[in-house]
Amino acid sequence: MLFEYPIANINTLVERGNISAATAGKVMDKLTQPELALVRELTGLKRNRVFACSAYIEILNQE
C-alpha cells in the first residue's frame, strides 16, 4: 500500500488497504520505530497522523 501511496494517513490505509483503523495504526507504529524507520510520521500529532515512506520517495525523486 505504501508503494502506491507513499504519503498517507490512517484513513487512506483503511479505505485502500481494506484493513481496520486499529491494524493500520499498529502497523504504522511498528514501521516508525527506530529499529526499522521505514516510515516517518510527519505531523507530530496523536490523531490525524500523516506518514511518509521517505526512502521510497527519495528513490522516486532521483533523476
C-alpha positions, 0 to 999 in steps of 0.5 A, spaced: 500 500 500 505 504 501 508 503 494 502 506 491 501 511 496 507 513 499 504 519 503 498 517 507 494 517 513 490 512 517 484 513 513 487 512 506 490 505 509 483 503 511 479 505 505 485 502 500 488 497 504 481 494 506 484 493 513 481 496 520 483 503 523 486 499 529 491 494 524 493 500 520 495 504 526 499 498 529 502 497 523 504 504 522 507 504 529 511 498 528 514 501 521 516 508 525 520 505 530 527 506 530 529 499 529 526 499 522 524 507 520 521 505 514 516 510 515 516 517 518 510 520 521 510 527 519 505 531 523 507 530 530 500 529 532 496 523 536 490 523 531 490 525 524 497 522 523 500 523 516 506 518 514 511 518 509 515 512 506 521 517 505 526 512 502 521 510 497 520 517 495 527 519 495 528 513 490 522 516 486 525 523 486 532 521 483 533 523 476 
